[in-house]
Amino acid sequence: MSAKPANTVPPLFLPVRYRLALLCVCCDARPARKLQAMDISLRTARTAALPGSQRQTTSPQALSLAVEQAPKGLRLRAWESAQLRVRSGTVWLTQDGKPDDLFLVVGQQLLLLGPACYRLGALDRSGAELTLQKA
């Protein structure tokens, strides 16, 4: 193992990662191996830091809505979506900031996309039941 002189400065025209590899004194590995290891760690860290990069679907969630109950809020982030399926009753659905309302009956389903905030309510006296699966 040969020690590198501490006062050696790599030329400024080299890219930063090459300069880092030349200054590294922790091991005597070939610069190509060091650079490859550095590239992999940087790529992995960047990918893992992105929101929604580990996208997973959740199990369906059952919801019950009553007429006298205040509308339920559902907030979806930019990378989220949700599958809504009506099992019983009639469901009123609106999206904040949009003038249109939707009315879904038994058996109907709808894909909700983010970013958005949705409001859900029941219209039948018996209430409404639905399943919601976020993806």
DOZAVEX-944279 format. One line per 5 residues: their letters; for each residue x, y, z of N, C-alpha, C, O. Coordinates in steps of 0.2 Angstrom, whole numbers, m for minus. Example, Ala and Ser with C-alpha at 12.3 -4.5 7.8 and 13.67 -1.06 7.14 Angstrom:
<pts>
AS> 66/m28/39/62/m22/39/66/m16/39/71/m17/42; 64/m11/35/68/m5/36/64/0/39/67/6/40
</pts>
This chain:
<pts>
MSAKP> 4/m6/0/0/0/0/4/6/0/8/7/5; 4/10/m5/8/16/m5/4/22/m3/m2/23/m5; 7/27/1/4/33/3/4/38/m2/9/39/m6; m1/42/m3/m1/47/m8/1/54/m5/m1/55/1; 5/58/m8/6/64/m5/0/68/m4/m4/69/m8
ANTVP> 0/72/2/m6/76/4/m7/82/0/m12/85/m1; m1/85/m3/m1/91/m6/m3/90/m14/m3/95/m17; m5/84/m16/m6/83/m23/m13/85/m24/m18/83/m21; m14/90/m29/m21/92/m31/m22/90/m38/m18/92/m42; m28/87/m39/m29/85/m46/m31/91/m50/m33/96/m48
PLFLP> m30/90/m57/m31/96/m61/m38/98/m61/m43/94/m60; m40/104/m62/m47/107/m61/m51/105/m68/m57/105/m67; m48/103/m73/m52/102/m79/m55/95/m79/m59/93/m83; m53/91/m74/m56/84/m73/m63/85/m69/m64/89/m65; m68/81/m71/m74/81/m67/m73/79/m60/m69/76/m58
VRYRL> m78/82/m56/m78/81/m49/m77/74/m46/m73/73/m42; m81/69/m49/m80/62/m47/m73/59/m48/m71/55/m44; m70/61/m54/m63/59/m55/m58/62/m50/m54/59/m48; m59/69/m48/m55/72/m44/m56/69/m37/m51/68/m33; m62/67/m35/m63/64/m28/m59/57/m28/m56/55/m23
ALLCV> m60/53/m34/m56/47/m34/m49/47/m33/m46/43/m30; m46/52/m36/m39/53/m36/m37/55/m29/m31/54/m27; m41/59/m25/m39/61/m19/m40/56/m13/m38/56/m8; m44/51/m15/m46/45/m10/m40/42/m8/m36/39/m12; m38/42/m1/m33/38/2/m35/32/6/m30/29/9
CCDAR> m41/31/6/m43/25/10/m42/18/8/m41/14/12; m41/18/1/m39/11/m1/m35/12/m8/m34/17/m10; m32/6/m10/m28/6/m16/m31/3/m22/m28/1/m26; m38/3/m22/m42/0/m27/m41/4/m34/m39/10/m33; m42/1/m39/m42/5/m45/m47/10/m46/m52/9/m43
PARKL> m45/16/m49/m50/21/m49/m56/20/m52/m62/22/m50; m56/15/m57/m62/13/m61/m67/10/m56/m73/11/m56; m65/6/m52/m69/2/m47/m72/8/m42/m78/7/m40; m68/12/m40/m70/17/m35/m76/21/m38/m81/23/m35; m75/23/m45/m79/27/m48/m86/24/m49/m91/26/m48
QAMDI> m85/17/m51/m91/13/m52/m95/13/m45/m101/14/m45; m92/12/m40/m95/11/m33/m99/18/m32/m104/18/m29; m95/23/m33/m98/30/m32/m104/31/m36/m109/34/m33; m104/29/m42/m110/30/m47/m116/27/m44/m121/29/m44; m115/20/m42/m120/16/m40/m123/19/m34/m130/19/m33
SLRTA> m119/21/m29/m122/24/m23/m126/30/m24/m131/31/m21; m124/35/m29/m127/41/m30/m134/39/m34/m139/42/m32; m134/35/m39/m140/33/m42/m145/30/m37/m151/32/m38; m143/26/m33/m147/22/m28/m150/28/m24/m156/27/m22; m146/32/m21/m149/37/m16/m154/42/m20/m159/43/m17
RTAAL> m153/44/m26/m157/48/m30/m164/44/m31/m169/47/m30; m164/38/m33/m170/34/m34/m174/33/m28/m180/34/m28; m171/32/m23/m174/30/m16/m177/37/m14/m182/36/m10; m175/43/m15/m177/49/m13/m183/51/m16/m187/56/m14; m185/49/m22/m191/51/m26/m197/49/m23/m198/43/m21
PGSQR> m202/54/m22/m208/52/m19/m212/47/m23/m212/48/m29; m215/42/m21/m218/37/m25/m214/32/m29/m217/28/m33; m208/32/m28/m203/28/m32/m204/20/m29/m203/16/m33; m207/19/m23/m208/13/m21/m216/12/m21/m219/11/m16; m219/13/m26/m226/13/m27/m229/6/m25/m227/1/m28
QTTSP> m234/5/m20/m237/m1/m18/m244/0/m18/m246/6/m16; m248/m5/m20/m255/m5/m19/m257/m7/m12/m254/m12/m9; m262/m4/m9/m264/m6/m2/m270/m11/m3/m273/m11/m8; m272/m14/2/m278/m18/2/m284/m14/2/m284/m8/5; m290/m16/m1/m296/m12/m1/m298/m10/6/m298/m14/10
QALSL> m301/m4/6/m303/m1/13/m311/0/12/m313/3/7; m315/m3/17/m322/m2/16/m324/4/20/m322/5/26; m328/8/17/m331/14/20/m338/14/20/m342/11/16; m341/16/26/m348/17/26/m350/24/27/m347/28/31; m355/27/23/m357/34/24/m364/34/26/m368/30/23
AVEQA> m366/39/30/m373/40/32/m375/47/29/m371/51/28; m382/47/28/m384/54/26/m383/60/30/m381/65/28; m384/58/37/m383/64/42/m376/66/43/m374/70/46; m371/61/41/m364/62/42/m362/68/37/m364/68/31; m357/72/39/m353/77/35/m350/73/30/m347/67/31
PKGLR> m349/76/24/m345/73/18/m338/71/21/m335/75/24; m336/65/19/m329/63/20/m324/66/15/m325/66/9; m318/68/18/m313/71/13/m308/65/12/m306/61/16; m306/66/5/m301/61/3/m296/65/m1/m297/68/m6; m290/66/2/m284/69/m1/m279/65/m4/m277/60/m1
LRAWE> m278/66/m11/m273/62/m14/m267/66/m17/m268/72/m19; m261/64/m15/m255/68/m18/m254/67/m25/m257/63/m28; m249/70/m28/m248/70/m35/m247/63/m38/m249/62/m43; m243/59/m34/m242/52/m37/m247/47/m35/m246/41/m36; m252/49/m31/m257/44/m29/m263/43/m33/m265/48/m37
SAQLR> m266/38/m33/m273/37/m36/m277/32/m32/m274/29/m27; m283/32/m33/m287/28/m29/m293/25/m33/m296/29/m37; m295/19/m32/m300/16/m36/m306/15/m31/m306/13/m25; m312/19/m33/m318/19/m29/m323/15/m32/m325/15/m38; m326/10/m28/m332/6/m30/m337/6/m25/m337/5/m19
VRSGT> m343/7/m28/m349/8/m24/m352/1/m23/m354/m3/m28; m353/m1/m17/m356/m8/m15/m364/m7/m13/m367/m12/m15; m366/m2/m10/m373/m1/m9/m375/7/m9/m370/10/m7; m381/8/m10/m383/15/m10/m381/20/m16/m378/17/m21; m381/26/m15/m379/31/m20/m374/36/m16/m375/38/m11
VWLTQ> m369/37/m20/m363/41/m17/m363/47/m21/m363/47/m27; m362/53/m18/m361/59/m21/m354/61/m20/m351/60/m15; m351/63/m26/m343/64/m26/m342/71/m29/m345/72/m34; m338/75/m26/m336/81/m29/m328/82/m28/m326/79/m23; m325/86/m32/m318/88/m31/m318/95/m29/m321/99/m33
DGKPD> m314/97/m24/m313/104/m23/m310/108/m28/m306/106/m32; m313/114/m30/m311/118/m35/m315/117/m42/m313/120/m46; m319/111/m42/m322/110/m48/m330/110/m47/m332/109/m42; m333/113/m52/m340/114/m51/m345/108/m52/m351/108/m50; m342/103/m55/m346/97/m57/m346/92/m51/m341/91/m47
DLFLV> m352/89/m50/m353/84/m45/m355/77/m49/m358/77/m54; m353/72/m46/m354/65/m49/m359/61/m44/m358/62/m38; m363/57/m46/m367/53/m42/m366/46/m45/m368/44/m51; m364/42/m40/m362/35/m42/m367/30/m39/m369/31/m33; m370/25/m42/m374/20/m39/m371/13/m39/m365/12/m41
VGQQL> m375/8/m36/m372/2/m35/m369/m1/m41/m371/m1/m46; m362/m4/m40/m359/m7/m45/m354/m2/m49/m350/m5/m53; m355/4/m49/m351/9/m53/m344/10/m49/m344/9/m43; m339/11/m53/m333/12/m50/m329/18/m54/m331/20/m59; m325/21/m51/m321/27/m53/m314/27/m51/m313/26/m45
LLLGP> m310/29/m55/m303/30/m54/m301/37/m52/m303/42/m56; m299/39/m46/m298/46/m44/m290/47/m44/m286/43/m42; m288/52/m47/m281/54/m48/m279/60/m44/m283/65/m43; m273/60/m41/m271/66/m38/m267/70/m42/m265/68/m48; m265/76/m40/m266/79/m34/m273/82/m34/m275/86/m38
ACYRL> m277/80/m28/m284/83/m28/m287/81/m21/m284/77/m17; m292/85/m19/m295/84/m13/m303/82/m15/m306/86/m18; m305/76/m13/m312/74/m15/m316/74/m9/m314/73/m3; m323/75/m10/m328/75/m4/m333/69/m6/m335/69/m12; m334/65/m2/m339/59/m3/m345/60/2/m344/61/8
GALDR> m351/59/0/m357/59/4/m362/54/2/m362/51/m4; m366/52/6/m372/47/4/m378/51/3/m379/56/6; m382/48/m2/m388/52/m4/m394/48/m1/m400/50/m1; m394/41/m1/m399/37/1/m400/37/9/m395/38/13; m407/36/11/m408/36/19/m404/30/22/m402/31/28
SGAEL> m403/25/18/m400/19/21/m392/20/21/m389/16/24; m390/25/18/m383/27/18/m380/23/12/m383/21/7; m373/23/12/m369/20/6/m363/16/9/m360/18/14; m361/11/5/m355/8/7/m351/7/1/m354/6/m5; m345/8/2/m340/8/m4/m333/5/m2/m332/5/4
TLQKA> m330/3/m7/m323/1/m6/m318/6/m9/m319/9/m15; m312/7/m6/m308/12/m8/m301/9/m8/m299/6/m3; m297/8/m14/m291/5/m14/m286/10/m17/m286/12/m23; m281/12/m13/m276/17/m15/m271/13/m19/m269/8/m17; m268/17/m24/m262/14/m28/m257/19/m28/m251/17/m31
</pts>
